[in-house]
Structure formats: C-alpha cells, structure tokens
Amino acid sequence: MSQPAISNHLRVLETAGLIFPKESRNGAAIDRTEVTNRDVFITRAFHAPRELVWRFWTEPGALASWFGPTGVSVPVDSVLIELVEGGRWELAMRNDETGELNPIRGKIVSFKPPEHFEIKMDADATGGTLHDILLRVELHDHGSRTRVTLHQGPFTADLRDLTAEGWYLSFHQLDIQLKAATK
C-alpha cells in the first residue's frame, strides 16, 4: 500500500471515529505528528478483552499462532519473550514455501501489562536487514473489545509498505485466533 493510500485510509478511519489523532502512551499524549512517512501506524479493534489480547502478544505459543502474513509461520520454539525491561523478544518467521527463516531480535525498552510495550528490534527481512526499529504497541480497554494502536519505524518506503501489509495480514490472523479463544 502506498503512503498516500495509507494516509487516505487513516483519514477515512479518523473521520468515521474509528481512530483518533492522539493516543495515550505511558500516561502522555502521543501526537500523530511524530508519525512520519517512514513509519507504520495502525489502530485496530478486536472483539476480545484486553488481558486476552495481551497474552497473544506476550505468550510464545499464542504469539506464534498469529504472527506473520499469509505464507509465513513462526515456529513456537523460535519465540523467546523475557517480559522485563531489557529482556529479549525474539522469533523467527519461516517462509512456508521455501523454509527460509527471517529472525527478529528485540530488546524490551518498556512495558506495563496489559497496557503497552515498546521493543527496539533488528530483523533479517526478505526486503533487507533492519536495525534499530522501534515497535510500540498500546492496548486500550473497551470492555469486551480492545483497541490496539501500533506504531513502528523508521523504515525505507518499500520496507514500510511491506511491513504495513504484513501487520494487516497478521491482525487478520490474530482476529481469528482471538475469536476461537473467546468461544
């Protein structure tokens, strides 16, 4: 998806009241102006309580069940999550067709269960090697629903678009897994 298309999509979602120009993080407001054209910014609602969504981000088996776009899987034994500041957050994305592994290695910068976490990461991606990418994820409690706000970057334009597409596909899988877990 091109940056103009993403920007237009964000404007439509904002107009519909599905996303908001400011989000809270660590008790402070994040101004969307800090989101640049080198970043991925996604807000998505899930029909599951926040504590369950948190577990799907922080428990290895649950994370492996949804993480990655179509055609990619995450071996559970590749997932390592040390949920402490300075702890590791690692996994390997495996191309289901070729078997090629693309590792992601991160360090947890901050977290507050079940509200938010930040990870500074490096990755060997299909489109190139990434260094010092910051992933911020916030989980907003709306009772039986959770609004997830994701901000990640900086990227080159090509890698930003591939990453955004990967998150949209991954979130579709997360939605399926959460629905199964709440039945």
C-alpha positions as CSV (number, residue, x, y, z in Angstrom):
1,M,0.0,0.0,0.0
2,S,1.4,3.4,-0.9
3,Q,1.9,6.2,1.6
4,P,-0.8,8.3,0.0
5,A,-3.2,5.4,0.2
6,I,-2.3,4.7,3.8
7,S,-2.7,8.4,4.6
8,N,-6.1,8.5,2.9
9,H,-7.1,5.3,4.7
10,L,-6.2,6.9,8.1
11,R,-8.2,10.0,7.2
12,V,-11.3,7.8,6.4
13,L,-10.9,5.9,9.7
14,E,-10.4,9.1,11.7
15,T,-13.5,10.7,10.1
16,A,-15.5,7.6,11.0
17,G,-14.3,7.9,14.6
18,L,-12.5,4.6,14.5
19,I,-9.1,6.1,15.2
20,F,-8.1,9.3,16.9
21,P,-5.5,11.8,16.2
22,K,-4.0,11.5,19.7
23,E,-3.5,8.3,21.7
24,S,-2.2,8.0,25.2
25,R,1.1,6.2,25.9
26,N,2.7,5.9,29.3
27,G,0.1,8.4,30.5
28,A,1.3,11.0,28.0
29,A,-0.4,12.0,24.7
30,I,1.3,10.9,21.5
31,D,0.8,13.4,18.8
32,R,0.3,11.7,15.5
33,T,2.7,14.4,14.0
34,E,5.5,12.2,15.4
35,V,4.4,9.5,12.9
36,T,6.4,10.2,9.8
37,N,6.2,8.8,6.2
38,R,8.9,6.3,7.3
39,D,6.6,4.7,10.0
40,V,3.8,2.3,10.1
41,F,0.8,3.4,12.3
42,I,-2.2,1.2,12.7
43,T,-5.2,1.3,15.0
44,R,-7.4,-1.8,15.0
45,A,-10.2,-3.0,17.3
46,F,-10.5,-6.7,18.4
47,H,-13.5,-8.4,19.9
48,A,-11.7,-9.7,22.9
49,P,-10.8,-8.4,26.4
50,R,-7.5,-6.6,26.8
51,E,-6.0,-9.2,29.1
52,L,-6.5,-11.9,26.4
53,V,-5.1,-9.7,23.6
54,W,-2.0,-9.0,25.9
55,R,-1.5,-12.8,26.3
56,F,-1.5,-13.2,22.5
57,W,1.4,-10.7,22.3
58,T,3.4,-12.0,25.3
59,E,3.0,-15.8,25.4
60,P,5.2,-17.7,22.9
61,G,2.6,-20.2,21.8
62,A,-0.1,-17.6,21.4
63,L,2.2,-15.2,19.5
64,A,3.3,-17.9,17.2
65,S,-0.3,-18.8,16.3
66,W,-1.0,-15.5,14.5
67,F,2.3,-13.6,13.9
68,G,3.3,-13.2,10.2
69,P,1.5,-12.7,6.9
70,T,-0.1,-15.4,4.8
71,G,2.5,-18.0,3.8
72,V,4.7,-17.3,6.8
73,S,4.7,-19.2,10.1
74,V,6.5,-18.8,13.4
75,P,7.9,-22.0,15.0
76,V,7.0,-21.9,18.6
77,D,10.5,-23.0,19.6
78,S,11.9,-19.8,18.0
79,V,9.9,-17.5,20.3
80,L,11.6,-16.1,23.3
81,I,9.9,-13.4,25.4
82,E,11.6,-12.1,28.6
83,L,8.9,-9.8,29.9
84,V,11.2,-7.4,31.8
85,E,12.8,-4.1,30.8
86,G,15.9,-5.0,28.9
87,G,14.5,-8.5,28.3
88,R,14.7,-10.2,24.9
89,W,11.7,-10.5,22.4
90,E,12.8,-12.8,19.6
91,L,11.2,-15.0,17.0
92,A,11.9,-16.4,13.5
93,M,9.4,-16.0,10.6
94,R,9.6,-19.0,8.3
95,N,8.6,-18.9,4.7
96,D,6.2,-21.8,4.4
97,E,7.2,-22.4,0.8
98,T,11.0,-22.2,0.9
99,G,11.6,-22.9,4.6
100,E,13.8,-19.7,4.8
101,L,14.0,-18.2,8.3
102,N,14.0,-14.5,8.9
103,P,14.9,-13.8,12.6
104,I,13.7,-10.8,14.6
105,R,15.7,-9.9,17.6
106,G,14.5,-7.3,20.0
107,K,15.0,-5.8,23.4
108,I,12.1,-4.7,25.5
109,V,12.5,-1.0,26.2
110,S,9.4,-0.5,28.4
111,F,6.2,-2.3,29.2
112,K,3.2,-2.1,31.5
113,P,0.9,-5.1,31.5
114,P,-1.6,-5.2,30.0
115,E,-1.4,-1.7,28.6
116,H,1.6,-1.2,26.4
117,F,5.1,-2.3,25.4
118,E,8.0,-1.0,23.4
119,I,10.6,-3.1,21.7
120,K,13.8,-1.9,19.9
121,M,14.5,-4.5,17.2
122,D,16.7,-5.7,14.4
123,A,15.4,-8.1,11.7
124,D,16.6,-10.0,8.7
125,A,13.7,-9.3,6.4
126,T,13.0,-10.5,2.9
127,G,13.3,-6.9,1.7
128,G,16.5,-6.2,3.6
129,T,18.1,-6.0,7.0
130,L,16.5,-3.7,9.6
131,H,18.3,-2.1,12.5
132,D,17.0,-0.1,15.5
133,I,13.4,-0.3,14.5
134,L,11.1,0.8,17.4
135,L,7.8,-1.1,17.8
136,R,5.2,0.5,20.2
137,V,2.0,-1.4,20.9
138,E,-0.8,0.0,23.1
139,L,-3.8,-2.0,24.2
140,H,-6.8,0.2,25.1
141,D,-9.5,-1.4,27.2
142,H,-13.1,-1.1,25.9
143,G,-14.7,-3.9,28.0
144,S,-15.2,-6.9,25.7
145,R,-13.2,-5.1,23.0
146,T,-9.6,-4.0,22.8
147,R,-8.3,-1.2,20.6
148,V,-4.7,-1.9,19.6
149,T,-2.5,1.0,18.5
150,L,0.7,0.0,16.7
151,H,3.5,2.5,15.7
152,Q,6.7,1.1,14.2
153,G,9.6,2.6,12.4
154,P,11.6,4.1,10.8
155,F,11.7,2.2,7.5
156,T,12.5,2.8,3.9
157,A,9.4,3.4,1.8
158,D,9.5,-0.2,0.4
159,L,10.0,-1.9,3.7
160,R,7.4,0.4,5.4
161,D,4.8,-0.7,2.9
162,L,5.7,-4.4,3.2
163,T,5.6,-4.1,7.0
164,A,2.2,-2.4,7.0
165,E,0.8,-5.2,4.7
166,G,2.3,-7.8,7.0
167,W,0.7,-6.3,10.0
168,Y,-2.7,-6.1,8.3
169,L,-2.5,-9.8,7.4
170,S,-1.2,-10.7,10.8
171,F,-4.0,-8.8,12.5
172,H,-6.5,-10.8,10.4
173,Q,-4.9,-14.0,11.8
174,L,-5.0,-12.5,15.3
175,D,-8.7,-11.8,15.0
176,I,-9.3,-15.4,14.0
177,Q,-7.3,-16.7,17.0
178,L,-9.0,-14.4,19.4
179,K,-12.4,-15.4,18.2
180,A,-11.5,-19.1,18.7
181,A,-10.2,-18.3,22.2
182,T,-13.3,-16.5,23.3
183,K,-15.8,-19.2,22.3
